[in-house]
Amino acid sequence: MPKQNNAQVSDQIPSYPTLFEATFAALRALGGSASNEELLDQVIQDLALPASVIEVPHGSSGMSEIEYRLAWARTYLKNAGLVLNSGRGVWAFTPLGSRTDTIEGRDIVKRAREATPRKARSGNKSVNGDDPDRPPEPGSSRVGDSPVDWRSALREVLLSLTPSKFERLCQRLLRESGFTQVEVTGRSGDGGIDGHGIVRIHGLLSFPVLFQCKRWKGTVPPTMVRDFRGAMVGRADKGLILTTGRFSVEARREATRDGAPPIDLVDGEQLVEKLRELSLGVLTRTVEVSDVDRAFFDGL
């Protein structure tokens, strides 16, 4: 069978309307709530997407094209009042979404076009062209789940770090997350093991964890997960891989393969969210709100 070129593979990526419908259906199949990763896996399964399509990158963003489009799908379903997301990255149906059995993807696109000012649409013409199946991308960089926001800027910073600085960042993150005795070793020929630490649960139970730090722009393949697990043998039963990139579907399956020690995976999206949660290199500004304390004046 002749090998497909990039253009042919890109043409097989589902359209936005299709992904709107698939995301909505996936959320229902998962019981009405799901994480980004669960939605991605369910959509891939439901649409029977081949690996060649799943791994198409979205420019230099560190995301795959399917992940990027699904991020916009979640955003527009949220703007349509059908889904909402918590501060912990879990998506769920709104009451309207729960009452809705199915949706028409093109209807969501139409709503998005109607909600976006004409001037903003014309400003995005070079991006969206005249494709009737592609929704306009809002001019704001802080819309919903859009990947075009502070996350992208943080990923660029992370990718600019030297390997040693990235390892120290991961060390700090693990300590802030409750690990103790976290040590970065980073010895060559150590099967990719960059360090070890002890995770303590409720101050009662503890167990050693080996970790690997991958400052990658692309996709972590399953072979890297297998090699890391091989290096763990006889040293620890628990492993953790942190990366600025993303894990292929096969890599995630390998990490939880039956009969093998499980390995936890933290991809670039989860990493930046954890850094924000721990206020490590991310400043979250709050707006001060003032109100009149009438009881104060009544008591004069």
C-alpha positions in Angstrom: 0.0 0.0 0.0 1.5 3.4 -1.0 2.4 5.7 1.9 0.2 8.7 2.3 1.7 12.2 2.3 1.0 14.8 4.9 -1.6 16.6 2.8 -3.6 13.4 2.3 -3.5 12.5 6.0 -4.5 16.1 7.0 -7.6 15.8 4.8 -8.7 12.8 6.9 -8.9 14.9 10.1 -12.5 15.3 11.1 -14.2 18.6 10.5 -15.2 20.9 13.3 -19.0 20.1 13.0 -18.1 16.4 13.2 -15.9 16.9 16.3 -18.7 19.0 17.9 -21.1 16.1 17.6 -18.4 13.5 18.5 -17.4 15.4 21.7 -21.0 15.8 22.8 -21.7 12.1 22.1 -18.4 11.1 23.9 -19.4 13.1 27.0 -22.7 11.3 27.1 -21.0 7.9 26.6 -18.7 8.7 29.6 -21.6 9.3 31.9 -22.0 13.1 31.5 -18.5 14.1 32.8 -15.0 13.5 31.6 -11.5 14.9 31.5 -9.8 16.2 28.4 -7.9 12.9 28.0 -11.0 10.8 28.5 -12.8 12.8 25.8 -9.9 12.5 23.4 -9.7 8.7 23.8 -13.5 8.3 23.5 -13.6 10.5 20.3 -10.7 8.5 18.8 -12.5 5.3 19.5 -15.9 6.4 18.3 -14.6 7.8 15.1 -12.1 5.0 14.6 -9.3 7.4 13.9 -6.1 5.8 12.7 -2.7 6.6 14.2 -1.6 8.5 11.1 -4.4 11.0 11.7 -4.1 11.1 15.5 -0.4 12.1 15.4 -0.7 15.0 12.9 0.9 18.0 14.8 -0.7 21.4 15.0 2.1 23.6 13.9 4.7 24.0 16.6 2.3 24.2 19.5 3.2 20.8 20.9 -0.4 19.6 20.4 -1.8 17.3 17.8 -4.3 18.7 15.3 -7.0 16.6 16.7 -6.3 17.8 20.2 -6.3 21.4 19.0 -9.7 21.0 17.2 -11.2 19.2 20.2 -10.1 22.1 22.4 -12.1 24.5 20.2 -15.0 22.0 20.1 -15.2 22.1 23.9 -15.0 25.9 23.9 -17.9 26.2 21.5 -20.0 23.6 23.2 -19.4 25.6 26.4 -20.3 28.9 24.7 -23.5 27.3 23.5 -24.5 26.5 27.1 -24.3 22.7 26.6 -21.2 21.9 28.7 -19.1 23.5 31.5 -15.7 22.8 33.0 -14.5 22.9 36.6 -11.3 24.3 37.8 -9.9 20.8 37.9 -10.3 20.3 34.2 -13.4 18.1 34.3 -16.1 18.7 31.7 -19.8 18.0 32.4 -23.2 18.7 30.9 -25.2 21.7 31.9 -28.9 21.2 32.6 -29.5 22.2 28.9 -26.9 19.7 27.8 -28.4 16.9 29.9 -31.8 17.5 28.3 -30.3 17.5 24.8 -30.0 14.1 23.1 -28.0 15.0 20.1 -26.7 18.1 18.4 -26.1 19.3 14.8 -22.5 20.3 14.4 -23.3 22.9 11.7 -25.8 24.5 14.1 -23.0 25.1 16.6 -20.9 26.6 13.9 -23.8 28.9 12.9 -24.2 30.0 16.5 -20.5 30.7 16.7 -20.5 32.8 13.6 -23.6 34.7 14.7 -22.0 35.4 18.1 -18.7 36.7 16.6 -18.7 40.3 15.3 -18.2 40.6 11.5 -15.1 42.7 12.1 -13.5 39.9 14.2 -14.4 37.3 11.5 -12.8 39.4 8.8 -9.7 39.7 11.0 -9.5 35.9 11.1 -10.0 35.4 7.4 -6.4 34.4 6.8 -6.9 31.6 9.4 -10.4 30.4 8.7 -10.8 31.3 5.0 -14.3 30.7 3.8 -14.7 27.2 5.1 -18.3 26.8 6.1 -17.5 23.9 8.4 -14.9 25.8 10.5 -16.0 28.1 13.2 -14.5 31.6 13.6 -11.8 31.6 16.3 -12.5 34.5 18.7 -10.1 37.4 18.7 -9.7 37.2 22.5 -6.8 34.9 23.7 -8.7 34.0 26.8 -11.9 32.4 25.5 -13.0 29.2 27.2 -10.7 26.2 26.6 -8.8 27.9 23.8 -5.2 26.8 23.6 -4.3 30.3 22.3 -3.7 31.8 25.8 -1.2 31.8 28.7 -0.7 28.1 28.3 1.0 28.5 25.0 3.3 31.2 26.4 4.2 29.0 29.4 5.0 26.1 27.1 7.4 28.3 25.1 9.1 29.2 28.4 9.4 25.5 29.4 10.8 24.5 26.1 13.5 27.2 26.4 14.7 25.9 29.7 17.9 23.9 29.8 17.5 20.2 30.6 19.0 20.7 34.1 16.6 23.7 34.8 13.6 21.6 33.7 14.7 18.8 36.0 14.9 21.2 38.9 11.5 22.6 38.0 10.0 19.1 38.1 11.8 18.5 41.4 10.2 21.6 42.9 6.8 20.6 41.5 7.0 17.2 43.1 8.0 18.6 46.4 5.2 21.1 46.3 2.8 18.2 45.5 3.8 16.3 48.7 6.8 14.3 47.6 9.7 14.0 50.0 13.4 13.1 49.6 13.2 14.2 45.9 16.6 13.8 44.3 17.5 14.5 40.7 20.1 12.0 39.4 20.0 12.3 35.7 22.8 9.8 35.1 23.4 8.8 31.5 22.8 5.2 30.7 20.2 4.9 33.5 17.3 4.0 31.2 15.9 7.5 31.2 15.5 7.7 35.0 16.1 11.3 36.0 15.4 11.1 39.7 13.5 9.5 42.6 11.4 10.5 45.5 9.0 9.3 48.1 5.3 10.0 48.0 3.4 10.0 51.3 -0.3 9.4 51.5 -2.2 11.0 54.4 1.0 11.0 56.4 0.7 7.3 57.0 1.7 5.3 53.9 4.7 6.0 51.7 6.3 4.4 48.7 9.3 5.2 46.4 8.6 6.7 42.9 11.1 7.0 40.0 10.5 9.8 37.6 11.6 11.0 34.2 11.5 14.5 32.8 11.0 15.0 29.1 11.4 18.5 27.8 10.0 17.6 24.4 8.1 19.5 21.8 6.6 16.5 20.1 5.1 13.2 20.9 6.4 10.7 23.4 6.2 7.2 21.8 5.4 3.9 23.6 9.0 2.7 23.3 10.0 5.4 25.8 7.5 4.2 28.3 8.6 0.6 27.9 12.3 1.5 28.3 11.5 3.5 31.4 9.6 0.6 32.9 12.5 -1.7 32.1 14.8 0.6 34.0 12.4 0.5 37.0 12.7 -3.3 37.5 14.0 -4.1 40.9 14.1 -0.5 42.0 10.6 0.7 42.4 7.0 -0.4 41.6 5.8 3.1 40.7 7.0 5.4 37.9 6.1 8.9 36.7 6.9 10.6 33.4 6.5 14.4 33.0 6.8 16.1 29.6 6.2 19.4 28.0 4.9 17.5 24.9 2.2 14.9 24.7 1.9 11.1 24.9 0.8 9.1 21.9 -2.3 7.0 22.3 -0.2 3.9 22.2 2.1 5.4 24.9 -0.8 5.9 27.2 -2.0 2.4 26.6 1.5 1.0 27.3 1.6 3.0 30.6 -1.5 1.1 31.9 -0.9 -2.2 30.2 -2.3 -5.2 32.1 0.3 -7.3 33.9 2.9 -4.5 33.9 3.8 -2.0 36.6 1.7 1.1 36.0 3.3 4.4 35.0 1.7 7.7 35.6 1.9 10.2 32.7 1.8 14.0 33.0 1.6 15.7 29.6 2.2 19.3 28.7 -1.4 20.3 29.3 -1.5 18.8 32.7 2.0 20.2 33.6 1.0 23.8 32.9 -2.2 23.4 34.8 -0.3 22.0 37.8 2.2 24.9 37.7 -0.7 27.3 37.8 -2.3 25.4 40.6 0.9 25.6 42.6 1.7 29.2 41.6 5.1 28.0 40.2 6.0 30.5 37.5 2.4 31.5 36.9 0.9 34.7 38.3 -2.9 34.6 38.8 -4.3 38.1 39.3 -7.5 38.7 41.1 -9.8 41.7 40.8 -10.4 43.6 44.0 -14.1 44.2 44.6 -15.2 46.9 47.1 -18.7 47.1 48.7 -20.2 49.4 51.2 -20.5 48.1 54.8 -23.8 49.7 55.7 -23.7 48.1 59.2 -20.6 50.1 59.9 -22.4 53.4 59.3 -25.5 52.3 61.1 -23.4 51.7 64.2 -21.9 55.2 64.3 
